[in-house]
Amino acid sequence: MAESQQNYLQIRNLNHEYEAGKPILRGIDLNFDQPGIIAIIGPSGTGKSTLLRCINRLINPTSGEVLFDNVDLTSVEGKELRRHRRHIGMVFQEYNLVERLTVIENLLTGRLGYMSAWNAWRRNYTQDDINNAFELLEMVGLKDFAKQRADSLSGGQRQRVGIARAVMQDPYVLLADEPTSSLDPKTAVEIMELMDTLARRKNIPALVNIHDVSLAQRFAVRMVGMSGGHVVYDGPPEGITEDHLKQIYGGESWLS
Ligand SMILES: Nc1ncnc2c1ncn2[C@@H]1O[C@H](COP(=O)(O)OP(=O)(O)OP(=O)(O)O)[C@@H](O)[C@H]1O
């Protein structure tokens, strides 16, 4: 698979409200131009998932811009939107695999956005796609599971498949919404390690929503702290202080 070029993601003055007059995202400005994990932390309900969903247009933001190499994704529709969106890899908390398909078939679904409707319907993958899928499967440590059904895997293995499927899309950015929340602590570390390795190898940013602050600090090159729909911290993981955490999560009793 060709190494992805470095595409520049910029979010400008992004606002979103699900209900008129009740803003969830308030004027988010962020630029993503470095490879590796960018951890997004913040209390429940502050809009972290909403932010990721606005970036890949699972929801239409109320206002603002999401620029990929100066194309505003909020203003494109139909074919053009699909053409851009196929370069945005999404990783989910609950994996979102096709349970009855094999592991290798799940990986290959990452290529559907590149195929004609006819070829997609017939699952006519190219030999290159098939070779790349097997190569990637080896890279994520699941070489021996290629022909197993997805529903026979453990949570950690499923998440490896979810990440590999996203990478099959040849993404310019990975968006991961709480990818470790359903996993035990050791597996969570392994999954963060894998995303870090792949993001660096592909030279792309991986925006990861995560509740575990110390796990985030261990792997992130940058942390974004959100509170009340605003960005209140944006900087290196080692720069986060207790004061920042109080500002992000509120109060202090939980810190002791
Ligand atoms: N489809 C929707 N319709 C209406 N309100 C919604 C919808 N989705 C989310 N919300 C509300 O928007 C706010 C932000 O939700 P969001 O899921 O983005 O927060 P989050 O920071 O990702 O939370 P968590 O860490 O718990 O996943 C919450 O108050 C939530 O109830």
The ligand as an ORCA input file, in Angstrom:
! r2SCAN-3c Opt
* xyz 0 1
  N     -27.882     12.728     18.425
  C     -27.956     13.569     19.478
  N     -29.040     14.321     19.685
  C     -29.122     15.179     20.728
  N     -28.133     15.354     21.636
  C     -27.027     14.624     21.472
  C     -26.867     13.695     20.391
  N     -25.645     13.113     20.492
  C     -25.068     13.647     21.587
  N     -25.891     14.541     22.169
  C     -25.591     15.336     23.376
  O     -24.458     16.144     23.084
  C     -23.601     16.234     24.218
  C     -22.202     15.808     23.824
  O     -22.198     14.422     23.537
  P     -20.872     13.675     23.065
  O     -21.255     12.242     22.885
  O     -20.277     14.395     21.930
  O     -19.962     13.860     24.359
  P     -18.611     13.117     24.736
  O     -17.699     14.154     25.270
  O     -18.116     12.296     23.610
  O     -19.118     12.170     25.933
  P     -18.591     10.706     26.358
  O     -17.204     10.905     26.863
  O     -19.545     10.294     27.454
  O     -18.688      9.843     25.144
  C     -24.256     15.377     25.309
  O     -24.995     16.215     26.156
  C     -25.177     14.458     24.548
  O     -26.277     14.099     25.324
*
